[in-house]
Amino acid sequence: MTESFTAAAGSDAAHVTSGGGRVAELESSLSALIERIDAACAAAGREPGSVRLLPVTKFFPASDIEILYDLGRREFGESREQEATGKVAQLGHLSGIRWEFIGRLQRNKAKAVARWADTVYSVDSERLASALDAGARAALDDGARTAPLRVLLQVSLDADPERGGVRDDALRALADQVAASESLQLAGLMAIPPLDVEPDAAFEQLARIHSVLTIVHPEAKELSAGMSGDLESAVRHGSTCVRVGTALMGARPITSA
């Protein structure tokens, strides 16, 4: 997906005619974020539009997603199955909307997520891949989805099991498993930098791992890395998709969950 960010932001902006301060707030934040991503691309010598923006809308209401939709966005990242499933149902009238699951996923939630997600970013074990495979196959069989479920493998850059991710030495086997499935599509890799490592070092490591994987699986082109605080570093090291919440949406609402 190589859309021009400026065009995407402005294409449907004329349709936003009400909503008060939140509309203006999101429109301003989106414009500033697009400029920031475009500047990062330019600094890295990359083409404008070569990095996709995924708004992270977890914890925010469906009304915010509708505003962003009217501002030209079509893809939204969620990380809690129950919350996301409710939003999917509530916003089913929005044509062309795509949902991407970016959080850690329990196997018992895989069947539900496989019914509505275009992409799951956090696959880090053969057991989770098998659960998603079964869920996607069932959804394809009963018409709930019409295409295989795109999968990004989450790579661990610090071997910390609490943060999720597959170790580099187990990545090839997991990639082979996903690629062999008719219900899943191996799309690429995702990672979150360790807390005690400079982003540049982490993203350089991720880029090396991705480069090796694409020799065997050239279809795994996507590299999702970079969030609000480190997206410039991620773009510099080849990220094709930045997942941004705070810089776009603002501080998370207080929740009891």
Disulfide bonds with the S-S distance in Angstrom:
none
